[in-house]
Amino acid sequence: MKREKLKKFREEKHLTQENMAKILEITVAHYKSIEYGYRNPSFDLLKKMKIIFPTMNLDKIFLT
């Protein structure tokens, strides 16, 4: 299941998948697999997302 809310958040920040991967210090393939819903982010990656993007609502993106 594709995570449209994650994609929308990324696009609102005017970032590509490649930019997001670089910012989060993960591979592009890893980021894409999270955005496409093939993988779930680790707890450490969720913490990093919240630190880098404090306005990101992780519950809305990953729990709904």
Secondary structure, 3 states (H helix, E strand, C coil): CCCHHHHHHHHHCCCCHHHHHHHHCCCHHHHHHHHCCCCCCCHHHHHHHHHHCCCCCHHHHHCC
